Amino acid sequence: MPQKKQLLDLQFIDARHKLLDLAAFLDRMDRAAGDDDFRLAALRSALPVLLESRGDRARAILEAMSDPSTEPIPQAKRQGAYGAPPPADF
């Protein structure tokens, strides 16, 4: 298992880039006109997990951003994925 310093040496700049990219995205959302939708709400609700001291943050965020349903739907209303579970009336 690598030491923390080794991981920091290898991955810190990439993680920093991703964090800045997310911050810039949220800044753009704050400046844009219109209402938030379920995707932005799901993203914002998952952000506090990043600050928790736990070993399964990636799993927790993936589960929070995934559709929890287990039954197949008879027919899709739209094509494509959204990356977050849409509301039932969507």
For each residue, the residues with C-beta under 8 A, 3 or more apart:
1:
2: 6 7 10
3: 6 7
4: 7 8
5: 8 9
6: 2 3 9 10
7: 2 3 4 10 11 12
8: 4 5 11 12
9: 5 6 12
10: 2 6 7
11: 7 8 14 15
12: 7 8 9 15 16
13: 16 17
14: 11 17 18
15: 11 12 18 19
16: 12 13 19 20
17: 13 14 20 21
18: 14 15 21 22
19: 15 16 22 23
20: 16 17 23 24
21: 17 18 24 25
22: 18 19 25 26
23: 19 20 26 27
24: 20 21 27 28
25: 21 22 28 29
26: 22 23 29 30
27: 23 24 30 31
28: 24 25 31 32
29: 25 26 32 36 40
30: 26 27
31: 27 28
32: 28 29
33:
34:
35:
36: 29 40 41
37: 40 41
38: 41 42 82 84 85 86 87 90
39: 42 43 82 83 84
40: 29 36 37 43 44
41: 36 37 38 44 45 84
42: 38 39 45 46 64 65 84 85
43: 39 40 46 47 65 84
44: 40 41 47
45: 41 42 48 64
46: 42 43 49 50 60 61 64 65
47: 43 44 50 51
48: 45 51 52
49: 46 52 54 57 60 61 64
50: 46 47 57 61
51: 47 48
52: 48 49 57 60
53:
54: 49 57 60
55:
56: 59 60
57: 49 50 52 54 60 61
58: 61 62
59: 56 62 63
60: 46 49 52 54 56 57 63 64
61: 46 49 50 57 58 64 65
62: 58 59 65 66
63: 59 60 66 68
64: 42 45 46 49 60 61
65: 42 43 46 61 62 83 84 85
66: 62 63 85
67: 85
68: 63 85
69: 73 85
70:
71:
72:
73: 69 76
74:
75:
76: 73 79
77: 90
78:
79: 76
80:
81:
82: 38 39 85 86
83: 39 65
84: 38 39 41 42 43 65
85: 38 42 65 66 67 68 69 82
86: 38 82 90
87: 38 90
88:
89:
90: 38 77 86 87
